[in-house]
Amino acid sequence: MNKGAALRYILYSASARMQKIMAILKGLPPVRSSVGRDPDVSTLRRWIPIQVQSLAVAVPRPRTPYWPKIEDIFGSYVNQVLAGVVRPSDVVAKMSEEIDKVLARGWLFR
């Protein structure tokens, strides 16, 4: 493997120029927040600046073996909201209660 060529490729791919091209042509979220705020990008891909803002305050999901069950609960309620079956305000407490029950079975609340 040519380490020098690999490094040049990474630097090229992550460059502001290439990130802007990929954001505009493919709609891919850039790895550089400055590109996400670029007027050319934000005009054509209106969701990218929102993604940049979201990533600035994002918190990684918890590292727990219970995550698949939590994700199922969360996904079920989100789908119900998106389908118009329930209102978000009506399910938050129920969802939280179900998730708390899952977590109470584990080491997180001991």
TIBASE-499355 format. One line per 4 residues: number of its first residue (from 0); their letters; for each residue x negated, y, z of C-alpha. Coordinates in steps of 0.25 Angstrom, whole numbers, plus 5000, padded with zeros to 4 digits. Layout:
N
NUM	A	X/Y/Z ~ ...
***
This chain:
110
0	MNKG	5000/5000/5000 ~ 4995/5014/4997 ~ 4997/5022/5010 ~ 4994/5035/5003
4	AALR	5004/5033/4992 ~ 5015/5029/5002 ~ 5012/5041/5010 ~ 5013/5050/4998
8	YILY	5026/5043/4994 ~ 5032/5045/5008 ~ 5028/5060/5008 ~ 5034/5062/4994
12	SASA	5047/5055/4998 ~ 5049/5063/5010 ~ 5045/5076/5004 ~ 5055/5087/5004
16	RMQK	5055/5087/4989 ~ 5058/5073/4988 ~ 5068/5073/4999 ~ 5075/5084/4992
20	IMAI	5076/5077/4979 ~ 5081/5064/4986 ~ 5092/5072/4994 ~ 5097/5080/4982
24	LKGL	5096/5068/4972 ~ 5100/5056/4981 ~ 5107/5063/4993 ~ 5097/5056/5002
28	PPVR	5095/5063/5015 ~ 5081/5070/5016 ~ 5071/5066/5027 ~ 5067/5081/5028
32	SSVG	5077/5089/5035 ~ 5073/5101/5027 ~ 5077/5095/5014 ~ 5091/5092/5020
36	RDPD	5092/5107/5022 ~ 5087/5111/5008 ~ 5098/5119/5001 ~ 5097/5111/4988
40	VSTL	5099/5098/4996 ~ 5110/5103/5005 ~ 5118/5109/4993 ~ 5118/5095/4985
44	RRWI	5118/5086/4997 ~ 5127/5092/5008 ~ 5126/5081/5018 ~ 5111/5081/5018
48	PIQV	5110/5093/5028 ~ 5120/5087/5037 ~ 5112/5074/5037 ~ 5099/5083/5041
52	QSLA	5107/5089/5052 ~ 5112/5076/5057 ~ 5098/5070/5057 ~ 5093/5081/5065
56	VAVP	5102/5078/5077 ~ 5103/5063/5074 ~ 5100/5053/5085 ~ 5096/5038/5082
60	RPRT	5107/5028/5085 ~ 5104/5020/5098 ~ 5095/5008/5098 ~ 5104/4998/5104
64	PYWP	5109/4984/5101 ~ 5123/4989/5102 ~ 5122/4999/5091 ~ 5129/4990/5080
68	KIED	5141/4989/5089 ~ 5141/5004/5092 ~ 5140/5006/5077 ~ 5152/4998/5075
72	IFGS	5160/5005/5085 ~ 5156/5019/5079 ~ 5158/5015/5065 ~ 5172/5009/5068
76	YVNQ	5176/5022/5074 ~ 5169/5031/5063 ~ 5176/5023/5052 ~ 5190/5025/5059
80	VLAG	5187/5040/5059 ~ 5183/5040/5045 ~ 5195/5032/5041 ~ 5204/5042/5048
84	VVRP	5209/5032/5057 ~ 5205/5040/5070 ~ 5200/5053/5073 ~ 5185/5055/5078
88	SDVV	5190/5061/5091 ~ 5199/5049/5094 ~ 5188/5038/5093 ~ 5176/5045/5099
92	AKMS	5179/5040/5113 ~ 5183/5026/5109 ~ 5170/5024/5101 ~ 5162/5029/5113
96	EEID	5169/5020/5122 ~ 5167/5008/5113 ~ 5152/5011/5111 ~ 5150/5013/5126
100	KVLA	5156/4999/5129 ~ 5145/4994/5119 ~ 5134/5001/5125 ~ 5139/4997/5139
104	RGWL	5136/4983/5136 ~ 5121/4986/5134 ~ 5109/4992/5140 ~ 5112/5006/5137
108	FR	5122/5009/5149 ~ 5115/5000/5159
***
